[in-house]
């Protein structure tokens, strides 16, 4: 069963999602609704021809910052200083780069213009953040996500130069560990994230983690100077 949302900022319990993780349809992408969704482990994901679709997959792919696997090769690239990394200096540009068509991608992007505008507002409200990776001053890689409590909800990453998104991810892991974040929600399983230390956990375990960590004080505001 797929639930239809109303103007009321409430969602059905995530455990009622379909086998593929689809929970609800409709609503809007207001800052308030997005915050309510993420607090319950629910996120929007849809293409331009779809209505707004809300998901809560089970099992859930997560990564604990202390479990991040930094390969010797990636550590060497970071030491070489090939890239410069920053936080929250080009949020919209990172989202637009994540939305750009990729080689071998058959379906349209889920980062539709409506999503970009919604998450830019979430960024301006201090909850959404980006990590930028530059080479010779040009944006060549990065990622973005949402931070609530001591959980970072990863959304998407891009790479125009080999290893640039991995370098951005490694810097994010170091930052989150320093700031006492307990969990990164990676949402869907990919071999790439598994290779970096991510693992799948049952949906009920993810719900327990949300209850424990999402209501802790949020690191709200720009991360540029932190």
N, C-alpha and C positions, 0 to 999 in steps of 0.2 A: 504493500500500500504506500502511495506517495501522498504526502499531506500538502494541502494548499494553505499558504500563509495569508493572513489578513493584515490590516494596518496595525494590529496589536503586535508589539515587539516580543513575541514569544515563539518558541520552536517546540516541536514534539521531542520527546526524549531521544537521544541519539541511538539508543539500542533498538529503536523501531525502524531503523534504516533498512532498505532492501539489501539483498546479498551483495550487490555491487557497491553499496555505500550510499545510494541516493536516498535522501530523507524527505525533502520538501521542495516545493516549487512556488515561485511568486515572491511577493514582498518587494523590497527595494534594497539599495546598497548605501543607505544612510550610515553615518558614523555610528550612531547609536545601535542600529541593527547589527552592523558588523561586529561591534564589541560584544553584544549579547551572544552572537553566534560563536565567536572565537572562545569566549569563556566556557562554552559547552563543547568545544572541539568540533564545531561545524564550520564549514567554509563554502563560499560560492565557487562554482566552476561550470562554465557553459560557453557555447560558441555563439556567434552573432545571430544565428537564426533561431536560437533557443530562447525560452523564457529563462529567468534566473533560476538556476538549479542549486540546491544546497546539499552538501555531502558530509558524511561521517563514516569513513570506511573502517571495517573491522576484518582482519587485524590492522594495526596502525604501525607505520614505520616511524621510529623515533631514534634519536641519537643523544646520548649523554655527553656533554662536552669533555668530560674526563676520559671517555672511551674513543675520542676522535683518533683515527689512525693517520699520523703524519709520516708519509713515506720518506725514505732517505733522499730520494730524487727530488721530491717537492721541497723538503727542507733545504736542499742545496740551491734550488731555484730561488727560494726566499732569501737565502744568505747572499746570493749574487746581486740582489737588488735590481733585478730586471724590471720589476714593476713597482709603482708607488700605490699605496692603498689608503683610502679615506673612507669616512662614514658620513652619510647624510649630506653630501655636497651636490648630488645630482639624482635625486630620487626619481623624478619624472623620466629623465633620460634613461635610467636603468630599466624602468618598467617598459618604456618604448622599445628598448633594445631586446628585452626578453620577449616582447610581442612580435618582433620581426620574424618573417618566415625563415625556416631552417631547412637545410638540405635534407631531402628524404621525407619531409613532413607533408603528409597527404591532407590531413584535416586542417581547417582554419584555426587560428590561435584562439585560446580561451581568454586571453588578455585583451578583451575588446575595449574600444574607447570608453564605454561606460565604466568599466572596471578601473581603467587608468585614472579617470577623474575621481572615482570614489576613494581609491587608495591614496591619491595625492591629498585628499581632504583628511584621510586618516593619518597621513604623514604630518600634515600641518597641525593636526591635533596632538601630535607627539607620540603616537602609537605605532606607526609604520616606519621602517628604517631601511636604508640601503647601504651596501658596501660597494665602493667603486674601485676598480683596478685600472690603472693608467700606465701607458708606455709612451714615453716622450710627450707627455701631456695629453695624449688621446685616450679616450675611454675605450678600453678593449675587453673588459670583462666586469662581472659584478653579480650581485644578487639583491633580493629584497624580501622582507617579511614583516610580521607583526609581533610586537613584544607586549605581553601582558603578564603581570606578576613576575615570576622568574622562569617563564617559558617563552621561547622564541618559535613562532610559527613560520616556518620557511615556505615561501611561495614559488619563486622561480629564480633561475640564474641564467646567465648567458656568457659566451666566450667567443671573441673574435680572433684571439691569438691563443695558441695552445697553452694550457695550464693557467690562464688568467683567472678563470672562475674558481679553480682549485685554490689559488693563492688568496683570493678574496674570502673563500670559505675558511681557510686556515686562520686568517686574521680574525674572522668572526668568532671562531671557536676559542681562540686565545682571549678575546675580549669578553665573551660570555662566561668563560671559566673565571676570569678575574672578577667579574661582577656578580658571581655566585648564582648564575643561572643553572637550573637543574636539568633542563630538557629542551631539545629541539624537536619540534613536530615536523617530520619530513613528509607526512601525508601518505604518499603512494610509494610502493617498493620499486626501486631501480637498482641495477647492478652497480652503477656508479656510486650511489650513496651507501650501499652495503660495503663496498670496498673501502669507504672512508670510516667505517665503524658503526653504521646504522644497523638496527635490528627491528624485527617485527614483534609486537606484543599484542595480546588480546585486547579487544575494545574495552572490557571492564577494567583492565589494568591501566589503560590510558585514562579512563574516567577517574580512577583513584588518584592518579598523578595530577590531573587537573584540579581536583578538590584540594590537593595538598599545596600546589605551587601557584595556581593562577591568581589567587587572592592575596598573595604576598605583595609588598609595595612595588609598583611598576617603575621602571627606569624611564619615565616619561620625559619627552622633550628631545631636543637635538642631541645626537651622539657625536657631533663633530669635534667637540673639545674634550670629550671624556677619554 
